[in-house]
Amino acid sequence: MTAAMTAPTTPTDRLRPRRSCLAVPGSNPRFLEKAQGLPADQVFLDLEDSVAPLVKQSARQMVVDALNNGDWGGKIRVVRVNDWTTQWTYRDVVTVVEGAGASLDCVMLPKVADAGQVKALDMLLTPDREDDGPARRPDRHRGSDRERQGPCSTSTRSRPPRRGWRPSSSARPTSWPRST
């Protein structure tokens, strides 16, 4: 995992250490509840590998509920969405950020092959001009280059704009099938 790539967005924010990171399956309510009390600097709620395809939709809702109603005690709250090339990524991002954007610190995009995938996620999170959308979106998004195909430095990764967010339907590639 890489360190935070952006500076604090407001003077009241502070950089928080990420010495320990706890991965929690988004489809297991017992694990979601237990993770809130465990000593970790960062918790990432996983919607990718740890969630079976048949329960992805319900896992999204469990993650939103856990973020909104849980006591995370100052932990950095991250949601790892599905790989950009899957049919589930768009719905993961929209459901989680619309439902729990104020309780979310970061969106993790796994298996990034190139900077274009991070830029596409940025487009998805960039607000439409005619609607301001919810009051807050995640301050940062990061790509996990665990399975990248070529060199990708932090300078090629896109940084989200500092403004309210609204998922843009125009950012959705036409090759993606509709997800439920």
Secondary structure, 3 states (H helix, E strand, C coil): CCCCCCCCCCCCCCCCCCCCEEEEECCCHHHHHHHCCCCCCEEEEECCCCCCHHHHHHHHHHHHHHHHHCCCCCCEEEEECCCCCCCCHHHHHHHHHHHHHHHCCEEEECCCCCHHHHHHHHHHHCCCCCCCCCCCCCCEEEECCCCCCCCCCHHHCCCCCCCCCCCCHHHCCCCCCCCC
